[in-house]
């Protein structure tokens, strides 16, 4: 790893909710709001921004933790602002807390975790579980 990460550092990621982010299962729309799983993708990205600052060419981040307390809706064209804050960075594991908001209203909060590993190590781990 290059550089360093410090407890309390923060990153902001902004995302406009699109129709592809809506709660849809088996091609049927459940609600006309941003789904929890689409929100999860963007939350993970918001903390991955820290990882991108420190990984070397032969390293990669891998998710280890994601909690989401989804508290209110975000609608198509809403601007979701996710602020991730480093809570700990020990050895190679990054833990962040985050808050996602629309116009100052909290829509979700929780934690993320990622480990920085050598790409070869990740390939070795995956090969243990890959069938065939």
C-alpha angles and dihedrals in degrees: 000000000000127000122000142269122221131207109256096028111135139200130195124214121185125200132176111219112242133189089261089063095059125114102268126158124181089354092302121115111231098183134359091238138092109285122235090239093054089047089051091057092053093044091054090049091052092060094037087066087075091052091052088059094059111027121108122221091265094049136077138183122243126193118247105164140024126169122176127189098188104200109167140005133271117203133208110290093018114135109233114201115197119192116193121193127193111243097172140355112186123166100322102334123102121196119189135179119212143189122202118202142179113203090340094309115122111239098170143356137178143103140297132198132197135173125210111223138165110269090236090055091052091050089051092050093048093047090059090063103033115109119225 
